[in-house]
Amino acid sequence: MRTLTPLLALGLTSLAVHSTFNARGASPEEGQNPADHLPPHITRVTWFGERADFSHDGKRILFVEKTFGDVYEVEIATRIVRALTHHYPHSGYTRALYLANGDIVLSGPEHLDPKKPGDARTQCWLYVLDKRLTKPAVPLGSKCSEGPAVSRKRLHLAWTHVSAEPVGLPHGLCIVTAAANGLARCWGRF
């Protein structure tokens, strides 16, 4: 007999990925919202959010409110949501991931032109937000064409560059060691 692992759904955009069936396996009736008929192994955590990342201890979820939005964290046990990037001005973020030391790596544009959001999406920069949340995120000085990947055990992250990068920056995959003071040591480009 197969056992279902409990799932936590973050916001409405995540729900469609998990299931559209109720506990008996039947689809909701026409016109009903599948989110109103979740199976027992799925729990809604918030009513908004995307690009979720679990904390290393599994007790919190980091997420962006929307593309080019603020970054939030929800404590799973209490469902308490707290804003992490409201204390400084920015143009919004597309990704937020926990680093091994609890700091947060962010990806987002320097400026956002609402008439050309696609340009901003491919021109995101990397930042590190100190876990104490006492100051703005510190730029790492490199663009990130798509979502970065972080190590769960070391302060390493990887991301890709596209051909639209400024002269002098290599294309391809870059792997660095990150620090909250904005210093990054690149130890490999592929």
C-alpha positions as CSV (number, residue, x, y, z in Angstrom):
1,M,0.0,0.0,0.0
2,R,1.4,3.4,-1.0
3,T,1.7,6.1,1.7
4,L,1.2,9.7,0.6
5,T,3.7,12.2,1.8
6,P,2.1,15.5,3.1
7,L,2.6,18.4,0.8
8,L,2.6,22.1,1.7
9,A,1.1,24.3,-1.0
10,L,2.3,27.9,-1.2
11,G,-0.2,30.3,-2.8
12,L,-2.5,29.7,-5.7
13,T,0.1,29.2,-8.3
14,S,1.6,26.1,-6.6
15,L,-1.7,24.4,-6.2
16,A,-2.2,23.4,-9.8
17,V,1.1,21.5,-9.8
18,H,0.2,19.3,-6.9
19,S,-3.3,18.0,-7.5
20,T,-6.7,18.7,-8.8
21,F,-8.4,15.8,-7.2
22,N,-10.3,15.6,-3.9
23,A,-9.8,13.0,-1.2
24,R,-11.9,10.4,-3.0
25,G,-9.8,10.9,-6.2
26,A,-12.7,12.6,-8.1
27,S,-12.3,15.9,-9.9
28,P,-14.1,18.9,-8.5
29,E,-17.4,19.6,-10.2
30,E,-17.3,22.0,-13.2
31,G,-17.0,25.6,-12.0
32,Q,-15.5,24.7,-8.7
33,N,-12.0,25.8,-7.8
34,P,-9.7,22.8,-7.2
35,A,-8.0,24.8,-4.4
36,D,-11.3,24.5,-2.4
37,H,-11.1,20.7,-2.7
38,L,-7.6,19.8,-1.7
39,P,-6.8,16.2,-0.8
40,P,-5.9,15.6,2.9
41,H,-2.2,15.3,2.1
42,I,-1.9,18.9,0.8
43,T,-2.0,21.9,3.2
44,R,-2.3,25.5,2.0
45,V,0.3,27.6,3.8
46,T,-0.4,31.0,2.3
47,W,-2.8,32.6,-0.2
48,F,0.0,34.1,-2.2
49,G,3.6,33.5,-3.3
50,E,5.8,31.7,-5.7
51,R,9.4,30.3,-6.1
52,A,9.4,28.6,-2.6
53,D,12.5,27.4,-0.8
54,F,12.5,25.4,2.4
55,S,14.9,26.4,5.2
56,H,17.6,23.9,6.0
57,D,15.8,22.9,9.2
58,G,12.5,22.5,7.3
59,K,10.6,24.9,9.7
60,R,10.3,27.9,7.4
61,I,9.6,28.6,3.7
62,L,11.2,31.5,1.8
63,F,9.3,32.9,-1.2
64,V,8.7,35.9,-3.4
65,E,5.3,37.4,-3.3
66,K,5.2,37.6,-7.2
67,T,7.7,38.1,-10.0
68,F,9.5,41.4,-9.2
69,G,7.9,41.4,-5.7
70,D,9.1,41.4,-2.1
71,V,10.6,38.4,-0.3
72,Y,8.7,36.8,2.5
73,E,9.2,33.9,5.0
74,V,6.5,31.8,6.5
75,E,6.9,29.7,9.7
76,I,5.2,26.4,8.8
77,A,4.0,25.5,12.3
78,T,2.3,28.9,13.0
79,R,1.6,30.1,9.4
80,I,3.1,33.5,10.5
81,V,4.3,35.4,7.4
82,R,6.9,38.1,7.7
83,A,8.3,40.4,5.1
84,L,12.1,40.3,4.7
85,T,12.7,43.0,2.1
86,H,10.3,45.8,3.2
87,H,13.0,47.7,5.1
88,Y,14.8,49.1,2.0
89,P,13.9,50.2,-1.6
90,H,14.4,47.8,-4.5
91,S,12.9,46.9,-7.9
92,G,11.6,43.5,-6.7
93,Y,13.0,40.0,-6.8
94,T,12.5,37.0,-9.0
95,R,14.3,34.4,-6.7
96,A,15.2,34.0,-3.0
97,L,17.1,31.1,-1.7
98,Y,18.6,30.2,1.7
99,L,22.3,30.0,1.9
100,A,24.0,27.4,4.2
101,N,24.7,30.0,6.9
102,G,21.0,31.3,6.9
103,D,21.7,34.4,4.8
104,I,19.6,34.7,1.7
105,V,20.7,35.0,-1.9
106,L,18.4,37.2,-4.0
107,S,18.1,37.7,-7.8
108,G,16.4,40.8,-9.1
109,P,16.8,43.7,-11.5
110,E,18.4,47.0,-10.6
111,H,15.5,48.8,-12.3
112,L,12.1,47.7,-13.5
113,D,10.4,49.2,-16.5
114,P,6.7,48.1,-16.2
115,K,6.4,48.5,-20.0
116,K,9.3,46.0,-20.6
117,P,9.2,43.5,-17.7
118,G,10.9,40.8,-19.9
119,D,14.0,42.9,-20.1
120,A,14.3,43.1,-16.4
121,R,13.7,39.3,-16.0
122,T,16.8,38.6,-18.1
123,Q,18.9,41.4,-16.5
124,C,18.8,40.3,-12.9
125,W,21.6,40.8,-10.5
126,L,22.6,38.7,-7.5
127,Y,22.5,40.0,-3.9
128,V,23.0,38.6,-0.4
129,L,20.6,39.6,2.4
130,D,22.0,39.2,5.8
131,K,19.9,36.9,8.0
132,R,19.7,39.7,10.7
133,L,17.7,41.9,8.3
134,T,19.4,45.0,9.6
135,K,20.5,46.4,6.3
136,P,19.7,46.3,2.5
137,A,20.8,43.4,0.4
138,V,24.4,43.6,-0.7
139,P,25.2,43.2,-4.5
140,L,27.5,40.4,-5.5
141,G,28.4,42.3,-8.7
142,S,27.2,39.7,-11.2
143,K,24.1,39.2,-13.3
144,C,22.1,36.0,-13.2
145,S,20.2,35.1,-16.3
146,E,18.1,32.5,-14.6
147,G,17.5,31.2,-11.1
148,P,20.7,30.5,-9.1
149,A,21.4,27.2,-7.4
150,V,22.8,27.1,-3.8
151,S,24.7,24.5,-1.9
152,R,22.9,23.3,1.3
153,K,26.3,22.6,3.0
154,R,28.7,25.4,1.9
155,L,28.5,29.0,0.9
156,H,28.6,28.1,-2.8
157,L,26.2,29.2,-5.5
158,A,26.0,28.7,-9.2
159,W,24.1,30.5,-12.0
160,T,24.2,31.1,-15.7
161,H,25.1,34.1,-17.9
162,V,23.5,34.9,-21.2
163,S,25.1,36.6,-24.2
164,A,23.5,39.9,-23.3
165,E,26.1,40.3,-20.5
166,P,28.4,43.3,-20.4
167,V,31.8,42.9,-22.1
168,G,34.3,41.2,-19.8
169,L,31.9,38.8,-18.1
170,P,32.2,35.3,-19.4
171,H,29.2,33.3,-20.6
172,G,28.1,30.0,-19.2
173,L,28.0,28.6,-15.6
174,C,29.8,30.5,-12.8
175,I,30.3,29.0,-9.3
176,V,31.3,31.2,-6.4
177,T,31.6,31.4,-2.7
178,A,29.2,34.1,-1.4
179,A,29.5,36.3,1.6
180,A,27.0,38.8,3.2
181,N,29.5,41.6,2.8
182,G,29.1,41.4,-0.9
183,L,32.5,39.7,-1.6
184,A,32.4,36.7,-3.8
185,R,35.3,34.5,-4.9
186,C,34.7,32.8,-8.2
187,W,36.2,29.3,-8.2
188,G,35.1,28.1,-11.5
189,R,33.5,29.0,-14.9
190,F,32.4,26.3,-17.2
